[in-house]
Amino acid sequence: MNTPAPAPFRFGIEMLGPFPGMTWADSVRELEATGYSTVFVPDHFDEGYGPVAAMAAAATATTSLVVASAVLAADFRHPAVLARELSTIDALSGGRLEVGLGAGYQVNDYRVSGVPMAEPGVRVDRLFEQVRILRGLFQAGDRPFSFEGEHYAIDDLVLLPRPHRPAGPPILIAGGGKRMLRFAAKHADIIGINPRLPTSTRRDPRDGLAELVDEKLGWIRESAGDRIADLVFHCWVRYALVTDDGTTAAAELARALGIEAKAVRESPFVLIGSVSEIVERLHQRRERWGYSYFTVQQERAREFAPVLAALAA
């Protein structure tokens, strides 16, 4: 029996705006020329551009760069309206859109906007309905699509324009809890296995330890069935640093997080070390967890260019 080839590495950058002194168009063209696969745009009221407009502009300015949301909060846009905007971007870009979707978690987004913030379970329920509606509309072709749920109702809607790809753009769902990851295993194309983030920006660094990622991957495998071979696993790298003194840098981060330095270096959400050390860890993480798609923050984009070059060599 032949062993499937590992998925190729891809790197994305989360961009809150253009690089200093540059336009948005020139910034995303630099990412494309450097070898990045994707520009991710967040969805928070207190940072960055509006994601739908920013993705459309980035797609217009480039020829191969994928544009993606990181991630669109379900509460802020009705899925029928969102489907049309996303389908338009996919059509205009020639199929260079990825749709990251989430339930919304930052308290301040809801406070400043006046959008009511329901309990976590309700927000997740809305997200699940939104995913089903978007997927249904993307795949309906010229046929009318209907949906009746607790939060949304769609009545014979024909999506125009059609997305570039018959199945629509890939959907990315990230999560750290069992319910979210099991749903993603059945409905997403790209899965981000993350530490739990129930609300606001509070994180438990221990939920990003290697052994807990093993457990989360187990939930996905149990739920995905035959889909597991087609899933892409995405890692949002929270702490990234290219340095020849990774030992010291990891020790400092470990003290700040209150966990052991060895655990910090082994966490998939940390990439600290020289270019060769980082490349080695990327291969280890792909082998252990299937991670092939990594995203780092804007301030590390140029710093990580040698890592991309080493992987491409």
C-alpha positions as CSV (number, residue, x, y, z in Angstrom):
1,M,0.0,0.0,0.0
2,N,1.4,3.4,-1.0
3,T,1.8,6.0,1.7
4,P,0.3,9.3,0.6
5,A,2.8,12.1,0.1
6,P,2.7,14.7,2.9
7,A,0.8,17.9,2.1
8,P,3.1,20.7,0.9
9,F,3.9,23.5,3.3
10,R,2.0,26.7,3.0
11,F,2.5,30.0,4.9
12,G,0.1,32.8,5.5
13,I,0.5,36.2,7.1
14,E,-2.2,37.9,9.2
15,M,-2.1,41.5,8.1
16,L,-3.7,44.3,10.2
17,G,-2.9,46.9,7.5
18,P,-0.1,47.7,5.1
19,F,3.6,47.6,6.0
20,P,4.9,51.0,7.3
21,G,5.3,53.5,4.4
22,M,3.6,51.2,1.9
23,T,0.2,50.9,0.3
24,W,-2.0,47.9,0.9
25,A,-1.6,46.8,-2.7
26,D,2.2,47.0,-2.5
27,S,2.2,45.2,0.8
28,V,0.3,42.2,-0.5
29,R,2.3,42.1,-3.7
30,E,5.4,41.9,-1.5
31,L,3.9,38.9,0.3
32,E,3.2,37.2,-3.0
33,A,6.7,37.9,-4.3
34,T,8.3,36.5,-1.1
35,G,6.5,33.2,-1.5
36,Y,3.6,33.5,1.0
37,S,0.5,31.5,0.1
38,T,-2.1,33.6,1.8
39,V,-2.9,37.0,3.3
40,F,-5.3,36.6,6.3
41,V,-7.4,39.6,7.3
42,P,-8.9,39.7,10.9
43,D,-12.5,40.7,11.8
44,H,-12.3,43.0,14.8
45,F,-13.7,46.5,15.2
46,D,-10.5,47.9,16.9
47,E,-7.9,46.8,14.3
48,G,-7.2,46.5,10.6
49,Y,-9.4,47.0,7.5
50,G,-12.9,45.7,7.0
51,P,-12.1,42.1,5.9
52,V,-14.4,41.8,2.9
53,A,-13.2,45.0,1.2
54,A,-9.5,44.2,2.2
55,M,-9.7,40.7,0.7
56,A,-11.2,42.1,-2.5
57,A,-8.5,44.7,-2.8
58,A,-5.7,42.2,-2.1
59,A,-7.1,39.9,-4.7
60,T,-7.2,42.7,-7.3
61,A,-3.6,43.7,-6.6
62,T,-2.1,40.2,-6.9
63,T,-2.2,37.2,-9.3
64,S,-1.6,34.1,-7.2
65,L,-1.9,35.2,-3.5
66,V,-4.9,33.6,-1.7
67,V,-7.0,36.0,0.3
68,A,-8.7,34.7,3.5
69,S,-10.6,35.9,6.5
70,A,-9.3,35.2,10.0
71,V,-12.0,34.8,10.9
72,L,-15.4,36.3,10.1
73,A,-17.6,36.4,13.2
74,A,-21.0,34.8,12.5
75,D,-22.9,37.4,14.5
76,F,-21.8,40.4,12.3
77,R,-23.2,39.4,8.9
78,H,-26.3,37.6,7.7
79,P,-25.2,34.4,5.8
80,A,-27.2,35.3,2.7
81,V,-25.5,38.7,2.4
82,L,-22.1,37.2,3.3
83,A,-22.5,34.4,0.7
84,R,-23.0,36.9,-2.1
85,E,-19.9,39.0,-1.1
86,L,-17.7,36.0,-0.7
87,S,-18.9,34.4,-4.0
88,T,-18.1,37.7,-5.7
89,I,-14.6,37.7,-4.4
90,D,-14.1,34.1,-5.4
91,A,-15.4,34.8,-8.9
92,L,-13.4,38.0,-9.4
93,S,-10.1,36.4,-8.1
94,G,-10.4,33.3,-10.2
95,G,-10.8,31.1,-7.1
96,R,-8.3,32.6,-4.7
97,L,-10.5,32.9,-1.6
98,E,-10.5,30.9,1.6
99,V,-13.3,31.6,4.1
100,G,-12.4,31.5,7.7
101,L,-15.4,31.5,10.0
102,G,-15.8,31.8,13.7
103,A,-18.4,32.3,16.4
104,G,-17.1,35.6,17.7
105,Y,-15.3,35.9,21.0
106,Q,-13.9,39.3,21.8
107,V,-16.1,41.1,24.3
108,N,-15.1,44.5,23.1
109,D,-16.3,43.8,19.5
110,Y,-19.8,43.3,20.9
111,R,-19.6,46.2,23.4
112,V,-18.5,48.9,20.9
113,S,-20.8,47.7,18.1
114,G,-23.9,47.2,20.2
115,V,-24.4,43.7,18.7
116,P,-25.8,41.5,21.5
117,M,-23.3,38.9,22.7
118,A,-25.1,35.7,23.4
119,E,-23.8,32.8,25.5
120,P,-21.0,30.7,23.9
121,G,-23.3,27.8,23.0
122,V,-25.7,30.1,21.2
123,R,-22.9,31.8,19.2
124,V,-21.6,28.5,18.2
125,D,-25.0,27.3,17.1
126,R,-25.3,30.4,14.9
127,L,-21.9,29.6,13.4
128,F,-22.9,26.1,12.6
129,E,-26.0,27.2,10.8
130,Q,-24.0,29.8,8.9
131,V,-21.6,27.2,7.7
132,R,-24.4,25.0,6.5
133,I,-26.0,27.9,4.7
134,L,-22.8,29.1,3.0
135,R,-21.9,25.6,1.9
136,G,-25.4,25.0,0.6
137,L,-25.5,28.2,-1.4
138,F,-22.0,27.7,-2.8
139,Q,-22.8,24.2,-4.0
140,A,-26.4,24.8,-5.2
141,G,-25.4,25.9,-8.7
142,D,-28.3,27.5,-10.4
143,R,-30.8,25.8,-8.1
144,P,-32.7,27.7,-5.4
145,F,-31.5,26.9,-1.9
146,S,-33.7,26.9,1.3
147,F,-32.8,26.4,4.9
148,E,-34.8,26.5,8.1
149,G,-32.9,26.7,11.4
150,E,-33.3,28.2,14.8
151,H,-31.4,31.4,13.9
152,Y,-31.7,31.7,10.1
153,A,-34.3,31.0,7.4
154,I,-33.5,31.0,3.7
155,D,-36.3,30.6,1.1
156,D,-35.5,29.6,-2.4
157,L,-32.4,31.8,-2.8
158,V,-30.3,31.5,-5.9
159,L,-26.8,32.7,-5.2
160,L,-25.5,35.3,-7.7
161,P,-22.8,35.6,-8.8
162,R,-21.7,32.0,-8.7
163,P,-18.3,31.3,-7.1
164,H,-15.4,30.5,-9.4
165,R,-15.2,26.9,-8.2
166,P,-18.3,24.7,-8.4
167,A,-18.0,23.6,-4.8
168,G,-17.3,27.2,-3.7
169,P,-14.3,28.5,-1.8
170,P,-12.7,26.3,0.9
171,I,-14.0,26.8,4.5
172,L,-11.6,27.2,7.4
173,I,-12.9,26.5,10.9
174,A,-10.5,26.8,13.9
175,G,-11.2,25.8,17.5
176,G,-9.9,24.3,20.6
177,G,-12.9,22.6,22.1
178,K,-14.4,19.2,21.3
179,R,-17.7,20.5,19.9
180,M,-16.1,22.9,17.5
181,L,-13.4,20.5,16.3
182,R,-15.9,17.7,15.8
183,F,-18.1,19.9,13.7
184,A,-15.1,21.1,11.7
185,A,-14.1,17.5,11.0
186,K,-17.4,17.0,9.2
187,H,-17.9,20.4,7.5
188,A,-14.6,22.3,7.0
189,D,-12.0,21.9,4.4
190,I,-9.2,23.5,6.5
191,I,-9.1,22.9,10.3
192,G,-7.2,25.1,12.7
193,I,-6.4,23.1,15.9
194,N,-6.0,25.9,18.4
195,P,-5.9,26.5,22.2
196,R,-9.3,27.1,23.7
197,L,-10.4,30.7,23.5
198,P,-13.9,30.9,25.1
199,T,-14.2,34.7,25.2
200,S,-12.2,37.9,25.0
201,T,-8.5,37.3,24.7
202,R,-7.9,35.1,27.7
203,R,-5.8,32.0,26.8
204,D,-4.6,29.1,28.9
205,P,-1.0,28.5,27.6
206,R,-1.2,24.9,28.8
207,D,-4.0,24.2,26.3
208,G,-1.4,24.6,23.6
209,L,0.9,21.8,24.9
210,A,1.8,19.0,22.5
211,E,0.0,16.3,24.4
212,L,-3.3,18.2,24.4
213,V,-3.0,18.8,20.6
214,D,-2.7,15.0,20.3
215,E,-6.0,14.8,22.1
216,K,-7.7,17.4,19.9
217,L,-6.5,15.6,16.8
218,G,-8.0,12.4,18.1
219,W,-11.4,14.1,18.3
220,I,-11.1,15.2,14.7
221,R,-10.1,11.7,13.6
222,E,-13.1,10.1,15.4
223,S,-15.5,12.5,13.6
224,A,-14.0,12.9,10.2
225,G,-14.1,9.3,9.0
226,D,-13.0,9.0,5.4
227,R,-12.8,12.8,5.1
228,I,-9.6,12.8,7.2
229,A,-7.4,12.3,4.1
230,D,-8.8,15.4,2.4
231,L,-8.5,17.8,5.4
232,V,-5.8,20.5,5.6
233,F,-4.5,21.3,9.1
234,H,-3.7,24.9,9.9
235,C,-1.6,26.2,12.8
236,W,-1.9,29.8,14.0
237,V,1.6,30.5,15.3
238,R,1.2,32.8,18.3
239,Y,4.9,33.1,19.2
240,A,7.4,33.3,16.3
241,L,11.0,34.4,16.3
242,V,14.0,33.6,14.1
243,T,17.1,33.7,16.3
244,D,20.4,31.9,16.7
245,D,19.7,31.8,20.5
246,G,16.5,29.9,20.6
247,T,17.3,28.5,24.0
248,T,17.3,31.9,25.7
249,A,14.3,33.1,23.8
250,A,12.2,30.0,24.7
251,A,13.3,30.3,28.4
252,E,12.1,33.9,28.5
253,L,8.8,33.0,26.9
254,A,8.4,30.0,29.3
255,R,8.8,32.2,32.3
256,A,6.2,34.7,31.0
257,L,3.7,31.9,30.4
258,G,4.5,29.9,33.5
259,I,5.3,26.6,31.8
260,E,8.5,24.7,31.1
261,A,10.9,25.8,28.4
262,K,10.9,22.3,26.8
263,A,7.0,22.4,26.6
264,V,7.2,25.8,24.9
265,R,9.6,24.6,22.3
266,E,7.4,21.5,21.6
267,S,4.2,23.4,21.2
268,P,3.0,23.8,17.6
269,F,2.0,27.4,18.4
270,V,5.6,28.4,19.0
271,L,8.3,28.7,16.3
272,I,11.5,29.9,17.9
273,G,15.0,29.1,16.7
274,S,17.3,29.4,13.8
275,V,16.1,28.9,10.2
276,S,17.3,25.3,10.2
277,E,15.8,24.6,13.6
278,I,12.4,26.0,12.6
279,V,12.5,24.0,9.3
280,E,13.2,20.8,11.3
281,R,10.3,21.5,13.7
282,L,7.9,22.2,10.8
283,H,8.7,18.8,9.4
284,Q,8.2,17.2,12.8
285,R,4.8,18.9,13.3
286,R,3.6,17.9,9.9
287,E,4.6,14.3,10.6
288,R,3.0,14.2,14.1
289,W,-0.1,16.3,13.6
290,G,-0.5,16.8,9.9
291,Y,0.1,20.6,10.2
292,S,1.1,21.8,6.7
293,Y,-0.4,25.3,6.8
294,F,1.1,27.9,9.1
295,T,0.3,31.5,9.7
296,V,2.5,34.1,11.5
297,Q,1.9,37.7,12.3
298,Q,2.6,40.7,10.2
299,E,5.6,41.9,12.1
300,R,7.4,38.5,11.4
301,A,6.7,38.4,7.6
302,R,10.1,39.6,6.4
303,E,11.9,37.8,9.2
304,F,10.4,34.4,8.1
305,A,11.2,34.8,4.4
306,P,14.4,32.7,4.8
307,V,12.3,29.9,6.3
308,L,10.1,29.9,3.2
309,A,13.3,29.9,1.0
310,A,14.8,27.0,2.9
311,L,11.6,24.9,2.5
312,A,11.4,25.7,-1.2
313,A,15.0,24.7,-1.8
